[in-house]
Amino acid sequence: MDHRELGAFLRLHRERLTPEDAGLPATGPRRTPGLRREEVAGLAHISTQHYTRLEQGRGSMPSRQVLAALARALRLDDQQRRHAYALAGEAFSVPPGPPADVPDHIHDLIERLPDTVAVVHDAKYDVLAWNHLAAAVLGDFTALPTGERNLLRYYFLPEVRDRLNGANILHDNHFASHAAGRLRTTVARYPQDQATQHLIQDLRRRSPEFAQHWQAAEVVGVPNHLKTFVHPAVGRLELRCDVLAVPERDQHVVLYTAGPGTPELETLKLLGVIGTQRMDASDLG
């Protein structure tokens, strides 16, 4: 392990990364460029002391898990990851596909959000975990085989939503473009993953809308924004959508929320009580 060179490499890429790049809020003027050490440590889920020692060239050899987490936190591409692994004395290999194991603390987090629709998905939008309210609003994903639990199938294929008995989501052209572009980056990152390849082929064949966005070959960002659902029991719901990254697993937590004191919040609380029972609007009157 080349402690000094690894430390310099980490510092270089930390200083190149902006808070916006890392999905962090900007917090006013900064004395130094890029992210702070504690921000990188937080993104990688390691202690600030551990990261600081690594950057100063005096830390012990990081584990492969720590290296992978730092590579994701610093948004390194494959060539940069390979170099970081070499500096740490480790052989680098691209994982065959998006990790599917959701960290325990993420499971705990979404269960502690009773008034929030929370879903965890991997890099190809496969749904890995969801809370009680997500099942009540979007539908119970256990109704689908594991390989078909996917947010892009939910969005682009109405027949999937029908099988879930959940809400319909109104058209969102910006999200559709963003999702197709993000899937392009996933297939580039995991070129050997057959599940990702099959998903793309299936969506292109069954959804003209997805095929159009895929053909456009755009890779665009998407801001946190509002999404509109039409639920079979309670009707129209406009919810704020926020997305949190889980960089060490290449996963995301999607949170749909309503503002305090709004009718939407009361409706979410009602759906939390109803759960996944089948009923129509007349049953609620």
N, C-alpha and C positions, 0 to 999 in steps of 0.2 A: 504493500500500500504506500502510495506517495502522498503523505499527509499534507505537505505544503501545497502541492499542485491541486489536490482535491479541494482544499480550502479555498484557493484562489478561484477555481472553477465555480464553486458554489456561490462565492461572493459576486463574481462577474454576472451570473445569470439572475441572482437576486436583484442586483442593481438595474438589470435590464427590464425587469417585470414591473408593470404598473399595478396599482390596486385594481383598476378596472379590468386589466388582463386576467387577474386572479379571481375576479368576482367578489372583491372586497369593497366596502364603501370608502370613498375618499374622505380623509379626515383633516383637511386643511394643509397648509404648507409643510414641507418636509425638509429637514436639514440635509439629508442625503438622498440620492436618487433611488428609485425603485422601492421594493418592499422593505419593511423592517425585519430584523431577525426573528422577532417574536411572531410576526405574521407568517413567515415561512414555516416556523416550527409548529404553529397552530394548524396550518393547512396540511402538514405532514403528520400531525398527531404525535409529535415527539416534544420533549421538554426544550424550552429555550436554551437552557444550559448545555444540553447535548448538542443542539445545532450550533451554538456559539463555539463550542470546543472544536467541532468539525471544521467550521469556517476558519478558525484560527490555527488549524493544522496541528492540534494537540489532542484530538479525540481518539478513542479506540476505533478499531475497524468497524464500520457500520454493517449491520446485517443486510441481507438481500431485501428483506421487507422494508427496512428503513430507506435503503437506496431507491426502491420502487416508489415509496411514498414521497421522497424528495424530488424524484424525477417528475412525478405528476404535479406536485406543488409548484415546481419551477417551470412547468409546461415544456419540458425538454422533448425534442423530437428523437427518433430512433438513433440517429448518428450521435447526438449529444449524450443520450443515455449510455450508448455503448462506450463512449469516452469516459463518462463518470464511473461506470462499472470497472473499466480497466484501471483507472486511477485508484480505485478501492481494492484492486486485486481480485475482482470477481468477473466471471464469464457472464456476458449479457446474452439473453435470448428473449425474443418477442413472445409474449404469452400467446397460446393458440387462439384464444377467444376472450371476450369480455368477462371479467370475474363475476361470479354469480353469488358469492357468499357475502351477505349483508352483515356488517359489524353489529355486535350486540348493542352498542350504544345508540345506533341508528334505529334498531327495532324499538328500544326503550323510548327514544325521542318521539317517534310517531304515535306510540301508544299513550303518551302523556299530553296529547293534543286533541281533546275530545270534541272541540268545536271546529276542527280543521280537517279538511279532506287531505290526507297525506298518502303519497305513493312513492315507492323507491323503484327506480328503473336502472338498467345497465346501459352500456354504450350503444346498444342496438334497440333501446326502448323496451326491452323485455321487462315486464312487471315482476319484481322480486319480492316485494313486501307492500302491504297496505294496512291501513287501520280500519276500525269499525265504520267510521263515517264515510270513508272512501267506498266501502262495499255498499253502503246505503245510497250514495249519490251516483257513483259510476257503475255500480253493479258488482256482484260477488265473483271475483276472478277465479274462484275454485270451480265455477261452472264450465270453465274452459280447460282443455288439456294444457299442461305446463308449457309446451312449445308454442301455444297460441295466445298466451297472456302477454300482450304487447300493446303499448299505447298507440303505435302507428296503425296497427290493425284496428284498434278501437276508433281512431279518428277517421281513417280513410275507408273502412269497410263497414257500412251500416249493418250488415248481417251479423257482425261480431257484437255490436252494441245490442242488437235484438236478443242475442243469446244470453247476454248479461242481465237483461231486463233493467238496464240503468238509464241514465239521462242521455239524451242526444246533445251533441256539442255543435253550436252554430259555426258556420264556415269562418275560418280565420286564415286568410291567404298568406299572411306573414309567417304564421306558425308553420303552415304547410311547406313553404319555401325553406324555412329554417330547418325543419325536421329532415327534409330530403337532403339538404346540404350537410347536416350533421351526420347523417347516415353515410355519406360519402367519406367523411373523415374517419368514421369507424371502420369501414371496409379497407381503407388505406392502412389503418393502424393494425388491423387483424386480418391480413390478406388470406390466411389459411382457414379462417373460421367458416365452416360450411353453413352454420345456422344463419349467419349474417347474409351470406350469398343467397340462401333460399328465401329469406325474408324479402330481399330486394326484388328477386325474380317474381315472387308471388304478388307483391304490391304493384309492380309494373304491369303484371298481367291482369289483375283484378280491379285496379283503380286508375282510370284515365287521369284523374287529378294528380295522383302521385307520379304517374308516368310523365306528365307534362313538367312537373317541378324537377324530376330527376333529369330529364333531358336538358333543362335549363342550366344544370351543373353549377348552380350558385351555392356558395358557402357563406351564409349571412348570420349575423347575430340576431338575437331576439330579446327585447327588453322585458322586464317584468311588466305585466299588463293585465287587463281584465279579460275574462273568458265568460261566455254566455252558454248556459246549459238549459235544456228543456226536460224537466224530470216528469215521468209519467204520473207521479202522485201529487206533486206540488207545483208543477208548471215551471215558469221561467226563473232562473237563478243567475245573477251576475256576480261573479266571484273574482277576487284578485288572485293572480297566479304569481308565485315566487318560486324560484328554483335554486336549491342549495347544492353545491358540488361536494362529493365525497371522493377527493382526488386519489387517495391510496387504493381505491377499488374501481376507479373509473365509473362511478355511479352518480346518480342525481336523486335528490329528494324534491318532489314537486308538492307544493303546498297551495291549496285553494282556501281562501279565507274571506270572511265578510267583516265589514267594519262594525265597531261597537254601536249598539242601539239600532242597527238597521233591520228592516224586515227580513233581509237575507240571513242574518245571524239567527233570528228566531226560527226561520225555516230550517236552517242547518240543525239547530237544537231539536226540532221536531223530528227531523229525519234520523237523528241519532237515537231517538226513542223508538221510532218505527222500525229502524234497522232495515233488513232486506225483505220484510213482509211484502207480499203482493197486495196492493190495494189501489183503488183509483181515487180521484179527487173527491168524489161524493162520500167516501168513507171518512174523510177528514172534516166534513162539515158537521 
